[in-house]
Amino acid sequence: MTIAFVHGNPETDAIWDDLVEELAGSGAADMVLLEPPGFGAPIPEGWGATREEYRDWLVDQIIRLNPRGPVDVVGHDWGAGHVFGLLQARPDLVRSWACDCIGLIHPDYVWHDMAQLWQTPEIGEEIVLGMRAASREETIAMMTAAGMGPVAAADVADSLDGIADCILPLYRSGAQPAVSDLGLALSSMDLPPGLAIDPSEDPYVGPAGRAAEMALRLGAHHVPLNGAGHWWMCERPAEAAVVLAEFWASLDA
């Protein structure tokens, strides 16, 4: 069983370190951390950083892993968005999926305030300039205050140039109705087994109850993480590892 992890914005694969360590300790093997271009990985020449390009990138990455059999994918933040795109394009490549941010593809989802600013011409550019101007220490402090682990926050600070290059086209290509249309398309499909991870204190995913509703629409199992925030894998790696391991075990039962 290959498990592929995909992170989002503003992140690198270091957000998964504690969770992967917990899973390895419980016997999970063949775990692969996939870094989207710009978010810890180099940006290819001609890269436009759109939602569609990240979807196609992920499809290609999973195809490369697929000779070992269909893959279990775990997505967080925009990484979850990329997984939803993968599920629409090539569900046959996936044995199972586990994602947070499932409220992002609810028909009534409204992008959070910062996303709307990034999506606004000129204002988004000004915000990105401010991100670039922040010191490494300021970036680390901001990310840790929001709930990210210190090692992951330091890695984000060291990767900020690539992240800043990709934020605006990614969010602008995901402006509504793009993500709600994606959710509607997925709702009509026969999808692989899914797990909707629902941290109750995530401020970016819409009103309470939306994740459970979307999980029902997609035929996925819904697991709330009461009291956990956006970076639940940093805050509660042991609990998250148990949730994921039990889900994967249920597929083999």
C-alpha positions in Angstrom: 0.0 0.0 0.0 1.5 3.3 -1.1 0.3 6.4 0.8 0.8 9.8 -0.9 0.5 13.0 1.1 -0.2 16.4 -0.6 0.0 19.7 1.2 -1.3 23.2 0.3 -0.6 26.8 0.9 1.5 28.4 2.4 3.2 25.1 3.2 5.9 22.5 2.4 5.9 18.8 3.1 7.4 19.4 6.5 3.9 19.8 7.9 3.5 16.0 7.6 6.7 15.1 9.6 5.2 14.4 13.0 2.2 12.5 11.5 4.4 10.4 9.3 6.6 9.5 12.3 3.5 8.4 14.2 2.2 6.3 11.3 5.7 4.7 10.8 5.7 3.8 14.4 2.4 2.0 14.0 3.6 0.0 11.0 2.7 2.1 8.0 5.2 1.9 5.2 5.8 3.2 1.7 4.8 6.8 2.5 5.5 9.4 -0.1 5.4 13.2 0.4 4.5 15.0 -2.8 5.6 18.6 -3.0 3.6 20.8 -5.5 5.7 23.1 -7.6 6.5 26.3 -5.8 5.4 24.9 -2.4 8.7 23.4 -1.5 9.5 22.0 -5.0 11.2 23.9 -7.9 8.9 25.7 -10.3 9.2 24.3 -13.8 9.8 26.6 -16.8 6.5 27.9 -18.1 4.5 26.9 -15.0 1.3 28.9 -14.7 0.4 27.7 -11.1 -3.3 27.2 -11.9 -5.6 24.8 -10.2 -5.8 22.8 -13.5 -2.0 22.5 -13.7 -1.7 21.3 -10.1 -4.4 18.7 -10.8 -2.5 17.5 -13.9 0.7 17.5 -11.9 -0.8 15.3 -9.2 -2.3 12.9 -11.8 1.2 12.5 -13.2 2.7 11.9 -9.8 0.1 9.3 -8.9 0.5 7.5 -12.3 4.2 7.2 -11.4 3.3 5.6 -8.1 0.6 3.4 -9.6 2.7 0.4 -10.8 2.6 -0.5 -7.1 -1.2 -0.5 -7.3 -3.9 2.2 -6.6 -2.7 4.7 -4.1 -4.1 6.0 -0.8 -4.0 9.8 -1.0 -4.1 12.2 1.9 -4.7 15.9 1.1 -4.6 19.1 3.2 -5.7 22.6 2.3 -5.0 23.2 -1.4 -3.5 19.7 -1.4 -7.0 18.5 -0.7 -8.2 20.7 -3.6 -5.6 19.0 -5.8 -6.8 15.6 -4.6 -10.4 16.5 -5.5 -9.2 17.4 -9.0 -7.5 14.1 -9.2 -10.7 12.3 -8.2 -12.6 14.0 -10.9 -10.0 13.3 -13.6 -8.6 9.8 -12.7 -10.5 8.1 -9.8 -9.1 4.8 -11.1 -5.7 5.7 -9.8 -6.9 6.0 -6.2 -7.6 3.2 -3.7 -8.8 5.7 -1.1 -8.7 9.4 -0.2 -8.5 11.3 3.1 -8.9 15.0 3.0 -9.7 18.0 5.2 -11.2 21.2 3.7 -14.0 19.3 2.1 -16.2 22.3 2.8 -14.3 24.1 0.1 -16.2 22.2 -2.6 -19.6 22.8 -1.0 -22.1 24.4 -3.4 -22.4 27.5 -1.1 -18.7 27.9 -0.2 -17.5 31.4 0.0 -13.7 31.9 0.0 -12.2 33.2 3.3 -11.1 36.8 3.5 -7.5 36.4 2.7 -8.2 34.2 -0.3 -10.6 36.9 -1.6 -7.8 39.5 -1.2 -5.4 37.3 -3.1 -8.0 37.0 -5.8 -8.4 40.7 -6.1 -6.2 42.4 -8.8 -3.6 44.8 -7.3 -4.6 44.1 -3.7 -3.3 40.5 -4.0 0.0 41.7 -5.5 0.4 44.2 -2.6 -0.1 41.4 0.0 2.4 39.2 -1.7 4.9 42.0 -1.7 4.4 42.3 2.0 4.9 38.5 2.5 8.2 38.8 0.6 9.3 41.8 2.8 8.7 39.9 6.1 11.8 38.6 7.8 12.4 34.9 8.3 11.7 35.4 12.0 8.5 37.2 11.4 7.2 34.5 9.0 8.1 31.8 11.5 6.3 33.6 14.3 3.2 34.2 12.2 2.9 30.6 11.1 3.5 29.1 14.6 1.0 31.5 16.0 -1.5 30.1 13.5 -0.9 26.5 14.7 1.9 25.3 12.4 4.8 23.4 14.0 8.1 25.3 14.4 10.1 23.1 12.0 7.4 23.3 9.3 7.2 27.1 9.9 10.9 27.5 9.4 10.7 25.4 6.2 7.9 27.6 4.9 10.0 30.7 5.6 12.9 29.3 3.7 10.6 28.4 0.7 8.7 31.7 0.7 9.9 32.9 -2.7 8.4 30.0 -4.6 5.2 30.1 -2.5 4.8 33.8 -3.2 5.2 33.2 -7.0 2.3 30.7 -7.1 -0.3 32.0 -4.6 -2.1 34.4 -6.8 -2.6 32.3 -10.0 -3.6 29.4 -7.9 -6.3 31.2 -5.9 -7.5 33.2 -8.9 -8.0 30.0 -10.9 -10.0 28.6 -8.0 -12.3 31.6 -7.7 -16.0 30.7 -7.6 -17.8 28.9 -9.1 -14.7 26.8 -9.9 -14.5 24.8 -6.6 -18.3 24.5 -6.1 -18.6 23.2 -9.6 -15.9 20.7 -8.8 -17.9 19.6 -5.8 -21.1 19.2 -7.9 -19.2 17.1 -10.4 -17.8 14.8 -7.7 -21.2 14.4 -6.1 -22.5 12.7 -9.2 -19.5 10.3 -9.4 -18.9 6.8 -8.0 -15.8 7.7 -6.0 -13.3 5.5 -4.2 -13.7 5.2 -0.4 -13.1 8.5 1.3 -12.5 10.0 4.7 -13.5 13.6 5.4 -11.3 15.0 8.2 -13.1 17.9 10.0 -11.1 20.0 12.5 -13.7 22.1 14.3 -11.5 25.2 14.7 -10.3 25.5 11.1 -11.3 29.0 10.1 -11.0 28.5 6.3 -13.5 25.9 5.5 -16.9 27.5 5.9 -19.7 27.1 8.5 -20.0 24.1 10.8 -21.8 21.2 9.3 -20.7 21.8 5.7 -17.9 19.1 5.9 -20.4 16.5 7.2 -22.9 17.4 4.4 -20.2 17.2 1.7 -19.0 13.9 3.1 -22.5 12.5 2.7 -22.7 13.8 -0.8 -19.5 12.1 -1.7 -20.2 8.9 0.1 -17.2 9.5 2.5 -16.8 8.7 6.2 -16.8 11.9 8.3 -14.5 12.2 11.3 -14.6 15.4 13.4 -11.5 16.5 15.2 -13.1 18.6 18.0 -10.9 21.5 19.1 -8.3 21.0 16.4 -7.2 23.8 14.0 -6.2 24.1 10.4 -2.8 22.3 11.0 -4.3 19.3 12.8 -1.4 17.1 11.7 1.0 19.3 13.6 -1.2 19.8 16.6 -2.5 16.2 17.0 -0.3 13.8 15.0 -1.0 10.8 17.3 -4.7 11.2 17.1 -4.6 11.8 13.4 -2.5 8.7 12.9 -5.1 6.6 14.7 -7.9 8.1 12.6 -6.1 7.4 9.3 -4.8 3.9 10.3 -8.4 2.8 11.3 -9.7 4.1 8.0 -7.2 2.2 6.0 -7.7 -0.9 8.1 -11.4 -0.8 7.4 -10.7 -1.0 3.7 -9.0 -4.4 4.2 -11.6 -5.8 6.6 
